[in-house]
Amino acid sequence: MNVTELISDLELDEGQSVRQNCPECGGRNTFTATRKQGKIVWNCYKASCDCSGTLRKNYSMDSIVSKIRQKQAKEISLCPSFQIPDHFIDALYEDHKDYLCRIHASNAETMLDIKENRVVFLIRDPATNELVGAIGRAMNKHKLPKWKRYDRNSDLLYFSGNGTTGVLVEDVASACAVGNAGYTGIALLGTSLHDTHIHRLLRFSHIIVALDKDASKKGIKIKKRLDDYMNTSVVLLPDDLKYYPPSDIQVILS
Protein backbone atom coordinates (compact mmCIF):
# COMPACT_ATOMS: atom_id res chain seq x y z
CA MET A 1 0.00 0.00 0.00
CA ASN A 2 1.40 3.39 -0.98
CA VAL A 3 1.30 6.46 1.27
CA THR A 4 -1.73 8.07 -0.44
CA GLU A 5 -3.80 4.90 -0.06
CA LEU A 6 -2.74 4.60 3.55
CA ILE A 7 -3.74 8.19 4.34
CA SER A 8 -7.07 7.86 2.48
CA ASP A 9 -7.99 4.84 4.60
CA LEU A 10 -7.23 6.55 7.91
CA GLU A 11 -10.33 7.39 10.00
CA LEU A 12 -9.05 10.21 12.17
CA ASP A 13 -11.19 12.62 14.18
CA GLU A 14 -10.33 16.32 14.14
CA GLY A 15 -7.12 16.88 16.12
CA GLN A 16 -6.34 13.15 16.33
CA SER A 17 -2.89 11.77 15.37
CA VAL A 18 -1.50 8.34 14.59
CA ARG A 19 2.12 7.16 14.79
CA GLN A 20 3.45 4.04 13.04
CA ASN A 21 6.22 2.60 10.92
CA CYS A 22 6.98 4.60 7.77
CA PRO A 23 5.44 2.93 4.67
CA GLU A 24 8.30 4.20 2.50
CA CYS A 25 11.56 3.84 4.44
CA GLY A 26 10.35 1.34 7.04
CA GLY A 27 11.54 3.52 9.92
CA ARG A 28 10.16 2.24 13.24
CA ASN A 29 7.50 4.62 14.63
CA THR A 30 8.93 7.53 12.61
CA PHE A 31 5.78 8.19 10.57
CA THR A 32 2.98 10.43 11.95
CA ALA A 33 -0.31 11.61 10.46
CA THR A 34 -2.55 14.29 12.01
CA ARG A 35 -6.00 15.52 11.05
CA LYS A 36 -6.33 19.29 11.36
CA GLN A 37 -8.86 21.71 9.84
CA GLY A 38 -10.16 19.19 7.32
CA LYS A 39 -6.70 18.03 6.18
CA ILE A 40 -4.47 15.09 7.03
CA VAL A 41 -0.81 16.10 7.30
CA TRP A 42 1.84 13.36 7.37
CA ASN A 43 5.59 13.26 7.81
CA CYS A 44 8.45 10.83 8.44
CA TYR A 45 10.95 12.11 10.98
CA LYS A 46 13.80 9.91 9.80
CA ALA A 47 16.52 12.21 8.45
CA SER A 48 17.14 10.15 5.33
CA CYS A 49 13.42 9.94 4.37
CA ASP A 50 11.54 12.70 2.54
CA CYS A 51 8.06 11.16 2.98
CA SER A 52 5.63 14.03 3.77
CA GLY A 53 2.51 15.62 2.39
CA THR A 54 -1.02 16.92 2.88
CA LEU A 55 -4.39 15.47 1.84
CA ARG A 56 -7.70 17.29 2.15
CA LYS A 57 -10.39 15.08 3.58
CA ASN A 58 -13.96 16.36 3.98
CA TYR A 59 -15.66 16.14 7.35
CA SER A 60 -18.17 13.36 7.75
CA MET A 61 -21.64 14.23 9.03
CA ASP A 62 -20.82 12.54 12.35
CA SER A 63 -17.69 14.70 12.65
CA ILE A 64 -19.66 17.89 11.97
CA VAL A 65 -22.29 17.04 14.58
CA SER A 66 -19.59 15.97 17.05
CA LYS A 67 -17.76 19.29 16.68
CA ILE A 68 -20.95 21.24 17.29
CA ARG A 69 -21.81 19.16 20.35
CA GLN A 70 -18.32 19.66 21.76
CA LYS A 71 -18.60 23.40 21.29
CA GLN A 72 -22.05 23.38 22.89
CA ALA A 73 -20.77 21.40 25.88
CA LYS A 74 -18.08 24.02 26.53
CA GLU A 75 -20.54 26.90 26.53
CA ILE A 76 -21.64 27.73 30.04
CA SER A 77 -24.29 30.18 28.90
CA LEU A 78 -24.77 31.78 25.50
CA CYS A 79 -26.54 34.84 26.88
CA PRO A 80 -26.13 37.23 29.80
CA SER A 81 -28.62 37.09 32.65
CA PHE A 82 -31.74 39.24 32.60
CA GLN A 83 -32.80 41.54 35.43
CA ILE A 84 -36.56 41.77 35.99
CA PRO A 85 -37.72 45.43 35.82
CA ASP A 86 -39.40 46.97 38.84
CA HIS A 87 -42.70 47.41 36.96
CA PHE A 88 -43.13 43.64 36.53
CA ILE A 89 -45.48 42.06 39.08
CA ASP A 90 -46.52 38.47 39.75
CA ALA A 91 -50.27 39.08 39.88
CA LEU A 92 -52.41 38.55 36.76
CA TYR A 93 -55.95 39.85 36.30
CA GLU A 94 -58.81 37.72 34.98
CA ASP A 95 -58.46 38.92 31.37
CA HIS A 96 -54.78 37.99 31.44
CA LYS A 97 -55.61 34.52 32.77
CA ASP A 98 -58.31 34.14 30.11
CA TYR A 99 -55.74 34.95 27.43
CA LEU A 100 -53.35 32.31 28.77
CA CYS A 101 -56.18 29.76 28.84
CA ARG A 102 -57.09 30.51 25.22
CA ILE A 103 -53.55 29.77 24.03
CA HIS A 104 -53.17 26.79 26.41
CA ALA A 105 -50.36 28.54 28.29
CA SER A 106 -51.71 28.60 31.84
CA ASN A 107 -48.59 26.79 33.08
CA ALA A 108 -46.14 29.21 31.44
CA GLU A 109 -43.83 31.26 33.66
CA THR A 110 -45.34 34.73 33.33
CA MET A 111 -45.48 38.14 34.96
CA LEU A 112 -47.40 41.35 34.28
CA ASP A 113 -45.90 44.54 32.91
CA ILE A 114 -48.12 46.86 34.94
CA LYS A 115 -46.99 49.95 33.01
CA GLU A 116 -47.96 48.67 29.56
CA ASN A 117 -50.54 46.01 30.45
CA ARG A 118 -48.58 43.17 28.86
CA VAL A 119 -48.47 39.50 29.82
CA VAL A 120 -44.74 38.84 30.01
CA PHE A 121 -43.28 35.40 29.25
CA LEU A 122 -39.94 34.81 30.95
CA ILE A 123 -37.20 33.20 28.82
CA ARG A 124 -34.71 30.82 30.41
CA ASP A 125 -31.54 29.22 29.12
CA PRO A 126 -32.42 25.48 28.91
CA ALA A 127 -28.84 24.48 29.75
CA THR A 128 -28.59 26.45 32.99
CA ASN A 129 -32.22 27.46 33.73
CA GLU A 130 -30.90 31.00 34.11
CA LEU A 131 -33.28 33.85 33.31
CA VAL A 132 -31.96 35.41 30.09
CA GLY A 133 -34.84 37.40 28.62
CA ALA A 134 -38.52 38.28 28.49
CA ILE A 135 -41.15 39.00 25.86
CA GLY A 136 -44.50 40.66 26.52
CA ARG A 137 -47.85 40.38 24.72
CA ALA A 138 -49.97 43.56 24.71
CA MET A 139 -53.47 43.04 26.12
CA ASN A 140 -54.75 46.21 24.46
CA LYS A 141 -55.30 45.46 20.75
CA HIS A 142 -54.34 49.03 19.85
CA LYS A 143 -51.00 48.82 21.68
CA LEU A 144 -47.98 48.47 19.39
CA PRO A 145 -45.90 46.49 19.02
CA LYS A 146 -48.07 43.50 19.82
CA TRP A 147 -45.01 41.58 21.08
CA LYS A 148 -42.27 43.47 22.93
CA ARG A 149 -38.81 42.15 23.77
CA TYR A 150 -37.35 43.39 27.07
CA ASP A 151 -33.88 41.93 26.58
CA ARG A 152 -31.18 42.73 24.04
CA ASN A 153 -30.24 39.16 23.14
CA SER A 154 -30.76 38.65 19.42
CA ASP A 155 -30.50 34.86 19.32
CA LEU A 156 -32.74 33.54 22.11
CA LEU A 157 -35.22 30.69 21.76
CA TYR A 158 -38.26 30.18 23.97
CA PHE A 159 -38.88 26.58 25.09
CA SER A 160 -42.16 25.16 26.39
CA GLY A 161 -42.78 21.52 27.32
CA ASN A 162 -40.49 18.52 27.73
CA GLY A 163 -41.11 16.26 24.74
CA THR A 164 -38.25 14.57 22.87
CA THR A 165 -39.55 16.01 19.59
CA GLY A 166 -39.06 19.75 19.18
CA VAL A 167 -41.52 21.81 17.16
CA LEU A 168 -40.09 25.03 15.76
CA VAL A 169 -42.68 27.84 15.67
CA GLU A 170 -42.60 31.63 15.43
CA ASP A 171 -44.09 32.97 18.65
CA VAL A 172 -44.35 32.13 22.32
CA ALA A 173 -48.11 31.50 22.20
CA SER A 174 -47.71 28.75 19.59
CA ALA A 175 -44.80 27.25 21.54
CA CYS A 176 -46.97 27.03 24.67
CA ALA A 177 -49.80 25.38 22.74
CA VAL A 178 -47.36 22.82 21.30
CA GLY A 179 -45.83 22.18 24.72
CA ASN A 180 -49.24 21.24 26.06
CA ALA A 181 -49.66 18.73 23.22
CA GLY A 182 -46.77 16.58 24.43
CA TYR A 183 -43.97 18.07 22.36
CA THR A 184 -41.42 20.75 23.16
CA GLY A 185 -42.53 24.00 21.59
CA ILE A 186 -39.60 26.13 20.45
CA ALA A 187 -40.33 29.75 19.53
CA LEU A 188 -37.92 31.43 17.14
CA LEU A 189 -39.27 34.77 18.34
CA GLY A 190 -39.35 35.64 14.64
CA THR A 191 -38.54 33.70 11.47
CA SER A 192 -34.72 33.79 11.46
CA LEU A 193 -32.59 30.76 12.34
CA HIS A 194 -29.15 31.61 13.79
CA ASP A 195 -26.14 29.31 14.10
CA THR A 196 -26.45 29.40 17.89
CA HIS A 197 -30.05 28.18 17.55
CA ILE A 198 -28.80 25.02 15.86
CA HIS A 199 -26.55 24.28 18.86
CA ARG A 200 -29.59 24.30 21.14
CA LEU A 201 -31.67 22.06 18.86
CA LEU A 202 -29.20 19.16 18.71
CA ARG A 203 -30.56 17.61 21.90
CA PHE A 204 -33.84 16.69 20.20
CA SER A 205 -34.36 13.38 18.39
CA HIS A 206 -36.55 15.08 15.77
CA ILE A 207 -37.35 18.68 14.82
CA ILE A 208 -40.63 19.60 13.13
CA VAL A 209 -40.64 23.02 11.47
CA ALA A 210 -44.16 24.45 11.77
CA LEU A 211 -44.10 28.17 11.08
CA ASP A 212 -47.26 30.20 10.54
CA LYS A 213 -49.09 29.86 7.23
CA ASP A 214 -47.67 33.10 5.81
CA ALA A 215 -44.09 31.88 6.45
CA SER A 216 -44.33 28.48 4.74
CA LYS A 217 -41.52 29.18 2.26
CA LYS A 218 -39.29 30.31 5.12
CA GLY A 219 -40.13 27.10 6.99
CA ILE A 220 -39.04 24.94 4.06
CA LYS A 221 -35.71 26.81 3.85
CA ILE A 222 -35.12 26.31 7.59
CA LYS A 223 -35.93 22.60 7.23
CA LYS A 224 -33.35 22.22 4.46
CA ARG A 225 -30.73 23.98 6.58
CA LEU A 226 -31.39 21.76 9.59
CA ASP A 227 -31.23 18.59 7.45
CA ASP A 228 -27.43 18.81 7.62
CA TYR A 229 -27.50 18.36 11.39
CA MET A 230 -30.55 16.37 12.50
CA ASN A 231 -33.71 14.47 11.60
CA THR A 232 -36.08 17.20 10.40
CA SER A 233 -39.52 17.53 8.81
CA VAL A 234 -41.80 20.41 7.91
CA VAL A 235 -45.55 20.85 8.32
CA LEU A 236 -47.52 23.34 6.24
CA LEU A 237 -50.19 24.71 8.55
CA PRO A 238 -53.76 25.71 7.70
CA ASP A 239 -53.63 28.19 10.62
CA ASP A 240 -51.36 29.17 13.53
CA LEU A 241 -50.95 26.36 16.07
CA LYS A 242 -51.89 28.62 18.97
CA TYR A 243 -55.51 28.54 17.77
CA TYR A 244 -55.82 24.74 18.16
CA PRO A 245 -56.42 22.58 21.24
CA PRO A 246 -53.69 20.02 22.11
CA SER A 247 -55.61 17.09 20.58
CA ASP A 248 -55.86 18.83 17.21
CA ILE A 249 -52.16 19.82 17.34
CA GLN A 250 -51.23 16.16 17.83
CA VAL A 251 -53.19 15.25 14.68
CA ILE A 252 -51.69 18.09 12.64
CA LEU A 253 -48.10 17.32 13.62
CA SER A 254 -48.42 13.55 13.21
N, C-alpha and C positions, 0 to 999 in steps of 0.2 A: 504494500500500500504506500503510495507516495504521500508527501506532506499535505497537499491540497485535499486529497480524499480523507486523510486523517482528521484534518481540521473541520471539514464539512460534516463529518460524523459525530463530532463532539457536541454533547448536549450540556452546555454551560449556562448557568444563570448569570444575570448581570453582576459583575464584580467577582465572579468565581474564577479560580485558576486551577490548572492541572499541571503536574510535573511528572515527567517520565523519561525513558531512554530516547535519545534522538533518533528519528527514523532515517536520517541521512548518514551521520557519522557513527552512530551506535554508542555515543557517549552515555555513560550511566547517570541517569537523573539530571542531565544537563539541558533538557528540552522543557520549556514552559510555554503554556498558552493561557491567555487571560481574555475574558469577555468584558469589554468596556465600551459603553455608549454605542451599542449595536454593532460592534466590530470584535473580531477575535484577532488578537495580536500574539504572534509566536516568535520564539527566539531560542537558539542554542548558545549556551554560554561557554562552550568549548572554544578556545582561542583559534584552533585550526579549522573550525567549521563556520561557514557563512550562511547557515540555514536561518532565515528570518522572513517575516512578511506580515501582511494584514489582509483579512478577509471580512467583508461586510456580511453580516448575517441578521436578517430581519427578526424583530421580536415576535415570539409566538403570542397568541391571545392570552394564554395562561401567564406568560411573563408580564404582559401589559397590566393585567388585572392584579397580579402579585405586587407590582411596583406601586400601583395606586393604593392597594390595601396597606402596604408598608408605610407609605406617606401618611395615610389616614391615621394609622396607629400611633404615629409620632406626634400628631397634632393634639395638643391638650384641649384647646378650644379655638375654633376658627373666628370667633367674634368676641368683642369686648362685652362685659356685663352691662346690663341696663338698669338704670335707677328709676324707680317708679315716681312720677311727679306727685307733688302734694295734692293736686286737684283730682287724683284718682281715689275713689272710695270703694269699699267692698259691697255696699248695699246696692241692690237692683230693685227698681220699681216693677209693678205688674206688667207694664207694656214691654219692658226689657225682657222679662221672663217669658212673656208670650212670644216674643221674637225668637228667643233661643229654642223654645219648644217647636216653633214652626220649622226651623232648620235642623231639628234633632240635635241640638248642641247644648242641652241642659247641663251636661257633665263637663263642659269646657271650662278651663280656668279663665275667669273673666273678672273685670272690674268695671266701674262706671267713671267716665270722664264727666264730672259734674259741671264743668265749665261749658262743654260743647254738646252735652247730652249724647254721648257715644258709648255703646257697649264695646269695651276694650278686651281683645283677646291677647293674652300674654304668650309670648313666644320663648320657648326654652331650647337650649342646645341638647339634642337627644343623647349625646355622648357623656355630658357632664350634669345634665338637668339644671344648668345655670340659666337664669333669666337673661336673655340677650336682646329682647325686643318686644314691641307691642304694636298692634294694629287695631284701630277703632272704627266701628260701623255707626254712621250717623243715624239717629232715630227720627230726625226731622227730614222728610223727603226733599225739602228745599235746601238742606244744608250740603254744601260742596266743600271738598270732595266727599263722595259717599264713603270711601274707605280712606283713612288717614294713618300713615305710618308715624310712629313716635320715636323710632330709632333711626340711626344713620347707616345701618348695615345694609349694603346693597345686595347681598347674596344669601339671605336667610330663607329657610323653608319652615313651614308650619306643619307639625305632625299631630294627627289625631287618631287614636286607636292603637291596637297592638297586634294586628294581623301580620302574617308572614308575607302576604302580597301587598305591595304598595300601589296606591292609585294616585297618579299625578293629576292634580286639578289646578284651577286658577286661583280660587279664593278660599278663605278660611271657612266660610259657611258650607261650601261643597265638601271640604276636607272633613268637617265635623259630621256631615250626613254620611259620608263614606265610612268614617270610623265607627259609627253606630251600626253599620251593616256587616261588621266582622272583618273589615280590611283595615289597613292603615291609610288614612287619607293624608295626602302630602300636598299642601298648597304652595304653588310657585310664587304666590303673591304677585302675579303678573303672568306673562307668557314667555319669559326668557329663561333659558337653561344655561347656568354658568358651570364652569369646570368644577368648582367646589361643590355644586349640587350633586354632581355625579359621585363624588367621594362619599357623600352621605347616603346615596341610594344603593350602594353595593351590598349592604347588609340584607337586602330583600331577595327572596328566591325568585320573585317575578314582579315586574313593574307593568302596570296597565296605564297607558296615557289616555286620559279622558277629559280633555279640555272642553270648554263651552262650545256650543254649536258654531258660533261665529269665528272660532279659532281652529277649525278642523284641519286646515292645511298646515298650520303651525304645529299641531299635534302630531301629524304624520312626519314632519321634519324632525321633531324631537325623538320620536320613536326610532327613526333611522339612525340618529346619532347615538342613542343608547344601545342599539343592537351590537355595537362594538364591545360592550362591556358586560351585558347581562341579558337574561331572558326577558323580552319586551313584547308587548302587544298594544294595539291602539283600538279604542272604541269610539265610533262616531255617534254622538249623542243627539237624540231628538230634542232635548231640553237640558238645562243645567241640572246637575245631580242634586243640588240643594232643595229642589222642588219635589223630590220623590221620597217616599217612606223607605226605610231600610229593606223591606221585602222586595220592593220594586228595583232598588239599586242592585240587589243580589242577582236578579234576573237579567238586568241590563248588562252587568259586568261579566256574567257567566256566558 
